[in-house]
Amino acid sequence: MAQPIPFTGIPGLRGGLRDLESESGRVQRAAAEVFVTLTVAQGAYEYGSSRRKAAFAEQRRKRFELVSSYLAGRVFPTPQRKAESRIVANRVKNLVAEAIQSEAGYKASLEKLKTYVPLDSAKYPDVDVPWLSGNRSLDETEWLDRAIANNPELRVQRLAVKGAGLEKTLASREGLPDTALVASFEKGQADIIGTDYGLGVSLAFPSWNRNHSGIKSAEQKKIAEERQLSFEEQRLKAELARALIEYEAARQTVLKYPQEMIAELDAQLQDADEGFRKGQLDLLTFLELDGSAAETFGRALDAQVELASKAAELLTVTADKDALTKLASF
Protein backbone atom coordinates (compact mmCIF):
# COMPACT_ATOMS: atom_id res chain seq x y z
CA MET A 1 0.00 0.00 0.00
CA ALA A 2 1.35 3.46 -0.97
CA GLN A 3 0.12 6.91 0.05
CA PRO A 4 1.54 9.91 -1.88
CA ILE A 5 3.11 12.61 0.31
CA PRO A 6 2.58 16.04 -1.29
CA PHE A 7 5.36 17.79 0.59
CA THR A 8 6.20 19.76 -2.57
CA GLY A 9 2.82 21.56 -2.36
CA ILE A 10 2.01 20.80 -6.00
CA PRO A 11 -1.71 19.99 -5.38
CA GLY A 12 -2.12 23.28 -3.55
CA LEU A 13 -0.48 25.22 -6.38
CA ARG A 14 -2.73 23.59 -8.95
CA GLY A 15 -5.73 24.39 -6.80
CA GLY A 16 -4.56 28.00 -6.59
CA LEU A 17 -4.45 28.19 -10.39
CA ARG A 18 -8.01 26.90 -10.62
CA ASP A 19 -9.11 29.48 -8.06
CA LEU A 20 -7.53 32.24 -10.14
CA GLU A 21 -9.36 31.00 -13.24
CA SER A 22 -12.64 31.07 -11.32
CA GLU A 23 -11.96 34.59 -10.05
CA SER A 24 -11.15 35.76 -13.56
CA GLY A 25 -14.45 34.33 -14.77
CA ARG A 26 -16.35 36.16 -12.02
CA VAL A 27 -14.69 39.46 -12.91
CA GLN A 28 -15.56 39.03 -16.58
CA ARG A 29 -19.17 38.11 -15.81
CA ALA A 30 -19.61 41.15 -13.56
CA ALA A 31 -18.08 43.39 -16.22
CA ALA A 32 -20.41 41.94 -18.85
CA GLU A 33 -23.42 42.70 -16.65
CA VAL A 34 -22.34 46.34 -16.28
CA PHE A 35 -21.66 46.60 -20.01
CA VAL A 36 -25.07 45.24 -20.99
CA THR A 37 -26.84 47.46 -18.46
CA LEU A 38 -25.17 50.60 -19.75
CA THR A 39 -25.62 49.57 -23.38
CA VAL A 40 -29.35 49.29 -22.77
CA ALA A 41 -29.34 52.69 -21.03
CA GLN A 42 -27.56 54.29 -23.99
CA GLY A 43 -30.00 52.64 -26.35
CA ALA A 44 -32.89 54.02 -24.33
CA TYR A 45 -31.49 57.56 -24.65
CA GLU A 46 -31.04 57.12 -28.40
CA TYR A 47 -34.53 55.72 -28.83
CA GLY A 48 -36.15 58.37 -26.64
CA SER A 49 -34.32 61.15 -28.45
CA SER A 50 -35.22 59.82 -31.89
CA ARG A 51 -38.85 59.44 -30.91
CA ARG A 52 -39.06 63.00 -29.60
CA LYS A 53 -37.44 64.28 -32.78
CA ALA A 54 -39.99 62.38 -34.86
CA ALA A 55 -42.87 63.84 -32.84
CA PHE A 56 -41.41 67.34 -33.19
CA ALA A 57 -41.00 66.91 -36.95
CA GLU A 58 -44.62 65.76 -37.21
CA GLN A 59 -45.80 68.84 -35.31
CA ARG A 60 -43.82 71.07 -37.65
CA ARG A 61 -45.28 69.31 -40.68
CA LYS A 62 -48.81 69.83 -39.46
CA ARG A 63 -48.09 73.46 -38.62
CA PHE A 64 -46.78 74.17 -42.10
CA GLU A 65 -49.63 72.36 -43.76
CA LEU A 66 -51.97 74.74 -41.95
CA VAL A 67 -49.85 77.69 -43.06
CA SER A 68 -49.88 76.35 -46.59
CA SER A 69 -53.67 76.05 -46.51
CA TYR A 70 -53.89 79.55 -45.15
CA LEU A 71 -51.74 80.92 -47.94
CA ALA A 72 -53.56 78.92 -50.60
CA GLY A 73 -56.75 80.84 -49.88
CA ARG A 74 -55.12 84.16 -50.55
CA VAL A 75 -54.22 85.95 -53.77
CA PHE A 76 -50.50 86.60 -54.37
CA PRO A 77 -50.27 89.42 -56.90
CA THR A 78 -46.61 90.22 -56.24
CA PRO A 79 -43.46 88.16 -56.85
CA GLN A 80 -42.68 88.50 -53.12
CA ARG A 81 -45.91 86.81 -52.10
CA LYS A 82 -45.55 84.11 -54.72
CA ALA A 83 -42.02 83.38 -53.51
CA GLU A 84 -43.24 83.09 -49.92
CA SER A 85 -45.93 80.63 -50.96
CA ARG A 86 -43.36 78.52 -52.79
CA ILE A 87 -41.04 78.60 -49.77
CA VAL A 88 -43.80 77.20 -47.58
CA ALA A 89 -44.64 74.50 -50.13
CA ASN A 90 -40.99 73.44 -50.28
CA ARG A 91 -40.72 73.49 -46.50
CA VAL A 92 -43.71 71.14 -46.20
CA LYS A 93 -42.07 68.67 -48.60
CA ASN A 94 -38.85 68.79 -46.64
CA LEU A 95 -40.65 68.26 -43.35
CA VAL A 96 -42.47 65.23 -44.74
CA ALA A 97 -39.10 63.74 -45.68
CA GLU A 98 -37.67 64.68 -42.28
CA ALA A 99 -40.59 63.01 -40.51
CA ILE A 100 -40.01 59.83 -42.53
CA GLN A 101 -36.33 59.77 -41.59
CA SER A 102 -37.07 60.51 -37.94
CA GLU A 103 -39.58 57.68 -37.75
CA ALA A 104 -37.08 55.30 -39.32
CA GLY A 105 -34.49 56.50 -36.81
CA TYR A 106 -36.43 55.65 -33.68
CA LYS A 107 -37.64 52.35 -35.10
CA ALA A 108 -34.07 51.37 -35.94
CA SER A 109 -32.86 52.37 -32.46
CA LEU A 110 -35.54 50.15 -30.94
CA GLU A 111 -34.30 47.23 -33.01
CA LYS A 112 -30.86 47.76 -31.45
CA LEU A 113 -32.40 47.54 -28.00
CA LYS A 114 -34.01 44.21 -28.86
CA THR A 115 -30.54 42.68 -28.92
CA TYR A 116 -30.50 43.00 -25.13
CA VAL A 117 -34.16 43.48 -24.13
CA PRO A 118 -37.10 41.27 -25.21
CA LEU A 119 -39.48 43.91 -26.57
CA ASP A 120 -42.68 43.48 -28.52
CA SER A 121 -41.76 43.94 -32.17
CA ALA A 122 -45.15 45.41 -33.02
CA LYS A 123 -45.05 48.20 -30.43
CA TYR A 124 -42.98 51.35 -30.01
CA PRO A 125 -43.24 52.26 -26.33
CA ASP A 126 -42.72 55.66 -24.80
CA VAL A 127 -39.37 55.59 -23.02
CA ASP A 128 -38.84 58.17 -20.29
CA VAL A 129 -35.18 58.63 -19.41
CA PRO A 130 -33.82 61.09 -16.83
CA TRP A 131 -32.76 64.43 -18.21
CA LEU A 132 -29.01 64.83 -17.66
CA SER A 133 -28.20 68.21 -16.14
CA GLY A 134 -24.48 68.32 -16.95
CA ASN A 135 -23.75 69.72 -13.50
CA ARG A 136 -21.33 66.97 -12.50
CA SER A 137 -17.70 67.77 -13.25
CA LEU A 138 -15.19 64.95 -12.79
CA ASP A 139 -11.77 64.85 -11.15
CA GLU A 140 -9.21 63.11 -13.35
CA THR A 141 -7.10 61.80 -10.47
CA GLU A 142 -10.11 60.33 -8.69
CA TRP A 143 -11.36 58.57 -11.80
CA LEU A 144 -7.90 57.31 -12.71
CA ASP A 145 -7.47 55.74 -9.27
CA ARG A 146 -10.91 54.20 -9.58
CA ALA A 147 -10.18 52.84 -13.03
CA ILE A 148 -6.78 51.39 -12.04
CA ALA A 149 -8.39 49.60 -9.09
CA ASN A 150 -11.60 48.38 -10.71
CA ASN A 151 -11.11 48.11 -14.45
CA PRO A 152 -12.06 44.52 -15.40
CA GLU A 153 -9.32 44.12 -18.00
CA LEU A 154 -6.66 45.17 -15.52
CA ARG A 155 -8.09 42.92 -12.82
CA VAL A 156 -8.05 39.95 -15.17
CA GLN A 157 -4.49 40.76 -16.24
CA ARG A 158 -3.36 41.02 -12.63
CA LEU A 159 -4.80 37.57 -12.05
CA ALA A 160 -2.90 36.38 -15.13
CA VAL A 161 0.34 37.73 -13.65
CA LYS A 162 -0.38 36.02 -10.36
CA GLY A 163 -1.20 32.82 -12.18
CA ALA A 164 2.06 32.99 -14.12
CA GLY A 165 3.89 33.31 -10.81
CA LEU A 166 2.16 30.19 -9.50
CA GLU A 167 2.99 28.35 -12.73
CA LYS A 168 6.65 29.27 -12.27
CA THR A 169 6.61 27.94 -8.71
CA LEU A 170 4.77 24.85 -9.89
CA ALA A 171 7.38 24.22 -12.59
CA SER A 172 10.18 24.40 -10.02
CA ARG A 173 8.33 22.00 -7.72
CA GLU A 174 7.65 19.54 -10.52
CA GLY A 175 11.40 19.03 -10.79
CA LEU A 176 11.40 17.48 -7.32
CA PRO A 177 11.00 13.71 -6.94
CA ASP A 178 7.57 12.23 -6.23
CA THR A 179 7.43 10.69 -2.77
CA ALA A 180 5.06 8.28 -1.15
CA LEU A 181 4.69 6.55 2.18
CA VAL A 182 4.77 2.78 1.60
CA ALA A 183 3.43 0.21 4.04
CA SER A 184 3.66 -3.56 3.65
CA PHE A 185 2.00 -6.45 5.38
CA GLU A 186 2.95 -10.07 4.84
CA LYS A 187 1.64 -13.05 6.74
CA GLY A 188 3.92 -15.99 7.18
CA GLN A 189 3.38 -19.42 5.64
CA ALA A 190 1.29 -22.01 7.42
CA ASP A 191 4.29 -23.83 8.84
CA ILE A 192 5.99 -20.60 9.91
CA ILE A 193 4.64 -18.62 12.80
CA GLY A 194 4.72 -14.79 12.52
CA THR A 195 3.68 -11.78 10.41
CA ASP A 196 5.99 -9.24 8.73
CA TYR A 197 5.19 -5.49 8.66
CA GLY A 198 7.08 -2.87 6.69
CA LEU A 199 7.02 0.94 6.45
CA GLY A 200 9.12 3.17 4.21
CA VAL A 201 9.34 6.10 1.82
CA SER A 202 9.55 5.67 -1.95
CA LEU A 203 11.20 8.08 -4.40
CA ALA A 204 10.56 8.22 -8.14
CA PHE A 205 13.50 7.85 -10.53
CA PRO A 206 15.11 9.83 -11.88
CA SER A 207 14.93 11.40 -8.48
CA TRP A 208 16.01 14.92 -9.46
CA ASN A 209 15.30 16.12 -13.05
CA ARG A 210 15.13 19.86 -12.09
CA ASN A 211 12.61 20.59 -14.92
CA HIS A 212 14.87 23.31 -16.36
CA SER A 213 12.90 23.78 -19.58
CA GLY A 214 9.57 24.06 -17.76
CA ILE A 215 10.95 26.64 -15.31
CA LYS A 216 12.45 28.73 -18.11
CA SER A 217 9.19 28.70 -20.05
CA ALA A 218 7.22 29.72 -16.94
CA GLU A 219 9.67 32.56 -16.27
CA GLN A 220 9.20 33.91 -19.78
CA LYS A 221 5.43 33.69 -19.46
CA LYS A 222 5.51 35.63 -16.19
CA ILE A 223 7.62 38.36 -17.78
CA ALA A 224 5.24 38.53 -20.74
CA GLU A 225 2.20 38.82 -18.48
CA GLU A 226 3.85 41.56 -16.40
CA ARG A 227 4.69 43.53 -19.53
CA GLN A 228 1.15 43.09 -20.79
CA LEU A 229 -0.15 44.45 -17.48
CA SER A 230 2.13 47.48 -17.77
CA PHE A 231 0.89 48.11 -21.30
CA GLU A 232 -2.76 47.72 -20.30
CA GLU A 233 -2.30 50.25 -17.48
CA GLN A 234 -0.69 52.75 -19.85
CA ARG A 235 -3.43 52.22 -22.43
CA LEU A 236 -6.13 52.68 -19.80
CA LYS A 237 -4.60 55.96 -18.62
CA ALA A 238 -4.58 57.31 -22.18
CA GLU A 239 -8.14 56.15 -22.89
CA LEU A 240 -9.42 57.56 -19.63
CA ALA A 241 -7.80 60.94 -20.30
CA ARG A 242 -9.45 61.00 -23.73
CA ALA A 243 -12.81 59.92 -22.31
CA LEU A 244 -12.71 62.63 -19.63
CA ILE A 245 -11.96 65.32 -22.23
CA GLU A 246 -14.88 64.17 -24.37
CA TYR A 247 -17.12 63.90 -21.32
CA GLU A 248 -16.32 67.48 -20.30
CA ALA A 249 -17.11 68.75 -23.80
CA ALA A 250 -20.43 66.87 -23.76
CA ARG A 251 -21.20 68.21 -20.28
CA GLN A 252 -20.51 71.80 -21.27
CA THR A 253 -22.77 71.36 -24.29
CA VAL A 254 -25.62 70.02 -22.16
CA LEU A 255 -25.33 73.05 -19.89
CA LYS A 256 -26.24 75.22 -22.90
CA TYR A 257 -29.52 73.37 -23.31
CA PRO A 258 -31.35 73.10 -19.95
CA GLN A 259 -34.49 71.01 -19.78
CA GLU A 260 -36.84 73.98 -19.36
CA MET A 261 -35.66 75.31 -22.71
CA ILE A 262 -37.70 72.62 -24.50
CA ALA A 263 -40.94 74.05 -23.15
CA GLU A 264 -39.75 77.56 -24.00
CA LEU A 265 -39.17 76.56 -27.63
CA ASP A 266 -42.69 75.20 -27.87
CA ALA A 267 -44.10 78.41 -26.43
CA GLN A 268 -42.04 80.49 -28.86
CA LEU A 269 -43.38 78.56 -31.84
CA GLN A 270 -46.96 78.89 -30.65
CA ASP A 271 -46.54 82.65 -30.23
CA ALA A 272 -44.95 82.94 -33.66
CA ASP A 273 -47.74 80.93 -35.27
CA GLU A 274 -50.37 83.12 -33.67
CA GLY A 275 -48.51 86.31 -34.61
CA PHE A 276 -48.24 85.18 -38.23
CA ARG A 277 -51.95 84.42 -38.49
CA LYS A 278 -52.79 87.86 -37.10
CA GLY A 279 -50.46 89.54 -39.56
CA GLN A 280 -48.14 90.69 -36.80
CA LEU A 281 -45.22 88.57 -38.04
CA ASP A 282 -44.07 88.23 -41.62
CA LEU A 283 -43.60 84.83 -43.16
CA LEU A 284 -39.84 84.91 -43.56
CA THR A 285 -39.34 85.78 -39.88
CA PHE A 286 -41.71 82.96 -38.97
CA LEU A 287 -39.71 80.55 -41.13
CA GLU A 288 -36.45 81.70 -39.57
CA LEU A 289 -37.76 81.20 -36.05
CA ASP A 290 -39.12 77.75 -36.91
CA GLY A 291 -35.80 76.66 -38.37
CA SER A 292 -33.73 77.93 -35.45
CA ALA A 293 -36.12 76.33 -32.93
CA ALA A 294 -35.92 72.99 -34.73
CA GLU A 295 -32.13 73.14 -34.82
CA THR A 296 -31.95 73.99 -31.11
CA PHE A 297 -34.39 71.21 -30.22
CA GLY A 298 -32.34 68.66 -32.15
CA ARG A 299 -29.05 69.78 -30.64
CA ALA A 300 -30.46 69.64 -27.13
CA LEU A 301 -31.53 66.03 -27.59
CA ASP A 302 -28.27 65.08 -29.32
CA ALA A 303 -26.38 66.58 -26.37
CA GLN A 304 -28.30 64.33 -23.99
CA VAL A 305 -27.45 61.24 -26.02
CA GLU A 306 -23.78 62.24 -26.24
CA LEU A 307 -23.44 62.91 -22.52
CA ALA A 308 -25.16 59.62 -21.69
CA SER A 309 -22.72 57.84 -24.01
CA LYS A 310 -19.63 59.46 -22.46
CA ALA A 311 -20.81 58.91 -18.90
CA ALA A 312 -21.60 55.28 -19.70
CA GLU A 313 -18.11 54.81 -21.12
CA LEU A 314 -16.53 56.03 -17.88
CA LEU A 315 -18.79 53.83 -15.77
CA THR A 316 -17.94 50.85 -17.96
CA VAL A 317 -14.21 51.47 -17.60
CA THR A 318 -14.57 51.45 -13.82
CA ALA A 319 -17.10 48.56 -13.83
CA ASP A 320 -19.35 50.45 -11.42
CA LYS A 321 -21.90 48.04 -9.96
CA ASP A 322 -24.34 50.90 -9.37
CA ALA A 323 -23.83 52.26 -12.88
CA LEU A 324 -27.47 52.63 -13.88
CA THR A 325 -28.34 54.77 -10.85
CA LYS A 326 -25.20 56.87 -11.17
CA LEU A 327 -25.77 57.50 -14.87
CA ALA A 328 -28.76 59.68 -14.06
CA SER A 329 -26.60 61.92 -11.85
CA PHE A 330 -24.39 63.18 -14.65
N, C-alpha and C positions, 0 to 999 in steps of 0.2 A: 504494500500500500504506500502511495506517495502523495504528499500534500505540498503543492507549490508554496514557496515563501516569497512574497512580493516585497522583499526588502529594498528593491530598487525604486519602488514607488511608481512603476510603469502603469498599473491599473488606475491609480489616482490621476496621473497626468492625462491619460486617455479620457477619463471621466471629465476632467477640467476642459478639455477640448470640446467635448459634446455640450457641456454647459455654455461655453462661449458661442457655439453654433445656435443654441436655443435662444440665448440672449440677443444675438444678432437678428434672429427671426422676429423676436418680439419688438425690437426697435423698428424694423422695417414695416411690420404690420401697423404699429401705432402711427408711423409716418404716413402710411397709405391712407389711414382713416382721416388724418388731418387734411391730406391732399384732396381727397374726395369731397370732404365737407366744404372746403374753401372753393373747390371747383364748382360745386353746386351753387354756392353763394354768389360767385362771380357770374355764373349763368343766369341766376335770378335777376341780378342787376342789369345784365344785357337784355334779357327778355322784357323786364319791366320798362326799361328805357325805350326799347323799340316799340313796345305797345303804346306808350304814351306819345311817342312821336307819330305813330300811325293815327291815333285819335286826334291829335292836334292838326295833322294834315287833312283829315276828313272835315274837321271844323272849318278850316280855311277854305276848303273846296266848296262847302255849302255856302259859306259867306260870299264867296266870289260869284257863285251861281246866282245868288240873290242880287248882287250888284249888277251882274250881267243882264238879268231880267229887268232890273230897274232902268238900265241904260237902253235896253232894247225898245222900251216904250217911249223913248224920247227921240226927237228929231235932232240930227247932228249936221247943221248947215255948214260948219266951218271945218277946215282940215284938222284943227286942234281937237275938236270934239270927236271927229272920226278916228283920229289916232288914239285917243283915250279909250274909245270903245274897243279898238283892236287890241290894245294892251291888255284890257281885262279879259278878252276872249283868249288871248295867248296864255295869260296867267292861269285861267281855268284849266286849260289843257295840261299845262305843266303840273298843276296841283293834282290832277287826276293821275298823272304818271307817278308823282311823288307818293301819293297815297298807295298806289299799287306796290311800289318798292318798299314802302314802310311796312305794309302788311306782310310782304314776303320776308322782310327782315325779322319781325317778331315770331313768325311761324318757324323760320329756320333756327332761331335761337332756342325755341322750345324743343325742337328736334335734338339739339345738342344736349339739353337737360335730360332727355329721355335715356341717354347713355348711362346716367347715374341714378335717375329717379323714375319709377314706373308710373308714368302719367297717361291719362286717357288720350289716345291719339285724335279723338274727334272733338276735343274740347280745348279751348285756349283760356285758361283761368286768369283771373286778376291776381297779380303777384304784388304784394305790398312789402317793399324793402325799406329799412330805415334810411332816412336822408342823412348823408354824411356831412358833418359841419365843417370839416377841415381845420378844426381848432387844435388838434393834437400835433404838436411838433415833437420830433424824436431826437434823442441824444445818440450820437453815433457810437460813443464808447459803451454806453449801456447796451445797445443792441448788438454790438460786436461781441461783448462778453457773453451775452445771452446766446448768440449764434454759435460761438466756439464751444459753449458748454452743452447745447441741446441739439445742434444740427444732426439729423439722422445719419447723413453720410459720414460725418466725422466720427460719430459714435460707433458706427459699424467698422470704420477703418481702425479706430483705436482697439476694438476687439480683435481685428485681424492682426494687429501688431502684437497684442498680448498672446494671441494664439500661436503666432510664429515663434514667440519666445518659449512657449510650452513645447512646441514641436522641436526646437533646438535642444531643450533639456531632455525631451523624450529620446531624441536621437543619441544623445550622449549616454543615456541610461541603457539603451538597447544594445550598446556595446559590451555591457557587463554580462557575466554568465548567468544563465537561468539556474536557480537553486530550488531544491525541494527537500522536504523532510521525509525520509523513507523509514518505514517501520516494517518489520518482518515477523512472522509467526510460523513456527514449524514444529509440528508434533512428531515425537519420535515413533519408530516402528513398533510393532506389537511386542516384539521380544526385547525392546529397549525401553527402559523406563526413563521419562523426562520429556520436557518441552523446551525448544529453543526460541528465544525472543531476540530481536535485533532492532536497533535504532541508529539512524545515521543521516548524513546530509549528502545529497547528490549534486554534482555540478555538470552542466552541459559542456561538450567539447566541440569546437575549440573553446576553451574557457575564457578567452580574452581577445575578441576580434576588433575591439575599439570602435568599429563602425565609422571610420574616418570619412568615407564618402557621404554617408547620411548626415553627419554633423556639418560638413562643409556646405552641403545643399541647404540645410536648415538655416545656417548662418546667413547665406545669401538671400534666402527668402525673407528673413527678419529685416535685413538691411533694405530690401526692396519695399517691404510694407511700411517701414519707417519713413522712407523717402516719399512714398505715396501719400502718407499722412501729412508730411510737411507741405507737399504740393497742394493737397486738398484744403489745408488751412489757408494757404496763400490765395488760392482761387476763391475761397469763400469770402475772405477779406475784400478782395477786389469786387466780387459780385454784390456784396452787401453795401459797399460804398456807392456803387452805381445805382443800386435799388433805392438807397436813401436819397440820393440826388433826384431821381425820378419821382419818388414819393413826395418830396418837398415841392417840386414843381406842380404836381397834381394837386397837392394841398392848397398851394397859393392860388391855383386856378379856381378851385371850389369856393374859396373865400370870396371870389368876385361874383359868385352866383348863389346868394343865400336862398333858402327855401321859399321865403315869403315873396321873392321876386317873381315866382311863377304866377301867383295870384295877381300880382301887380301887372304883369304882361297881359293877362286875360282882361283885366279892367281897362287897360289902355286900348286894347283892340275894340272893346265894346263901346268905349267913348268915341273912338275914331269912326266906327261904323255909324253911330248915331249922328255925329257931326257931319259926316258925308251926306247922309240922307236928308238932313236939314239944310244942306247947302252951305254949311259953316266951314267945311273942309274940302279942298279941291282933291280931285282924284289922284293926282300924282303924289301928293303928300300922304294920302291914305295908303297908296301902294308902297311908298317908302317905309312908312311905319309898320305895315304888315310884314314886309320883308325883313326889317331889322328885328322885329319881335320874334319871327320864326327862327332867325339865325341865333338869337340869344337863347331861346328856348332849347334849341338843339345842342348848343354848346354847354348849357347848364347840365343837361342830362348826360352828355358825353363826359363831362368832368366828373360826374358821380361814378360812372362806369370805370373811368381811368383810375380814380382814387381807390375804388374798391379793389381793382386789379393789383395796384401797387401795395396796398395794405395786406392783401391776401398773400402776395409774394413774400413779404417780410415775415408774416406769421407762419408760412410754410417752411421758410428757412430755419426758423427757430422751433418748428414742430410744437407750437403752442396747443396744449390740450383744450384750452378754453377759447380756441380761435374764433368760433362763430360768434360768441358773445362779445369778444373784444373787437371784432371787425366793425361792429356798429358804433364803436367809440371813436373812430378815426374822423 
